[in-house]
Amino acid sequence: MKIDIEYEASWRNSFLDGTNDETLPKKGRKFIGSMTALKNSENYKKRDVSLGTVMGILNRLIGDQRKLYQARKDEEYFFKDIEPLVSYHDNIQVVNNELARIRISNEYPEPQF
């Protein structure tokens, strides 16, 4: 069986430390996207489309809303037998080098129209 998933863009970096492949820490994953934190190059987390990305999408398509690591631990994991057979090709056609500035504030000013 062949499944084609076409997409225009993908987010290929992360502002969180850790990984989606393990249990969340009690306080969640640490936000490392602040301007001071990003001065340290090891805090820039480049992410690629991976088998985990593909399996996460397939799990969502069948209605499984759990984190992928949780689904994979389940004895009744839907893709248990076929996941080792899954292959994918990430056909990148456009690369954008965009910079996003994220500002977190406790104040929410009224919009000016």
C-alpha positions in Angstrom: 0.0 0.0 0.0 1.2 3.5 -0.8 0.0 6.6 1.1 1.0 10.0 -0.2 0.7 12.9 2.2 1.3 16.2 0.5 2.1 19.3 2.5 3.2 22.9 1.8 5.3 23.5 4.9 6.7 21.8 7.9 8.0 23.2 11.2 11.6 22.0 11.2 12.8 23.3 14.5 11.7 23.3 18.1 11.6 25.7 21.0 11.4 22.9 23.6 14.1 20.7 25.0 13.8 17.0 25.4 12.0 14.7 23.0 8.5 13.5 22.2 9.7 10.0 22.5 9.7 9.9 26.3 7.4 10.7 29.2 6.9 14.3 29.9 8.7 15.7 32.9 6.4 16.8 35.8 6.8 20.4 34.9 6.7 19.8 31.1 9.4 20.3 28.6 11.5 23.4 29.1 11.0 26.4 26.8 14.4 27.3 25.2 13.2 29.8 22.6 14.0 33.0 24.5 16.4 35.4 22.9 19.0 34.7 25.7 18.6 31.0 25.5 19.0 30.9 21.7 22.3 32.7 21.9 23.6 29.3 23.0 23.7 27.3 19.7 23.0 24.0 21.5 19.5 25.3 22.3 18.6 25.5 18.6 16.9 22.2 18.0 16.7 21.4 14.3 14.0 18.8 13.6 13.5 16.7 10.5 10.6 14.7 9.3 11.2 11.2 10.7 9.6 7.9 11.0 8.1 9.2 14.3 6.5 12.1 12.4 5.0 9.7 9.8 3.7 7.3 12.5 2.3 10.2 14.5 0.3 11.4 11.5 -0.9 7.9 10.7 -2.0 7.5 14.4 -3.9 10.7 14.2 -5.6 9.6 11.0 -7.0 6.5 12.7 -8.2 8.7 15.7 -5.5 7.8 18.2 -4.8 11.0 20.1 -2.1 9.7 22.4 1.5 10.7 22.2 3.3 8.3 19.9 5.5 6.8 22.7 2.3 6.0 24.6 0.7 4.3 21.6 3.8 2.3 20.9 3.9 1.0 24.5 0.3 -0.4 24.2 0.1 -4.1 23.5 -2.8 -3.4 21.1 -0.8 -0.7 19.2 -2.6 -0.6 15.8 0.6 -0.3 13.7 2.7 -2.7 15.8 3.2 -5.3 13.1 3.6 -3.0 10.1 5.6 -0.1 11.6 8.9 -1.9 10.8 7.8 -2.1 7.2 7.0 1.6 6.8 9.3 3.7 4.7 9.0 7.4 3.7 10.6 10.0 1.5 10.6 13.6 2.6 10.5 15.5 -0.7 11.6 19.0 0.2 10.9 21.4 -2.7 11.2 24.8 -0.9 13.4 25.7 2.0 12.6 29.0 3.8 15.1 30.5 6.2 12.6 32.4 8.3 13.1 33.9 11.7 10.3 34.0 14.2 10.3 36.4 17.1 8.3 35.1 20.0 7.5 37.5 22.8 5.7 36.3 25.8 4.1 38.9 27.9 1.6 39.0 30.8 0.0 42.0 29.3 -2.4 41.8 26.4 -3.0 45.3 25.0 -6.2 46.2 23.3 -5.9 46.0 19.5 -5.6 49.4 17.8 -7.8 49.7 14.7 
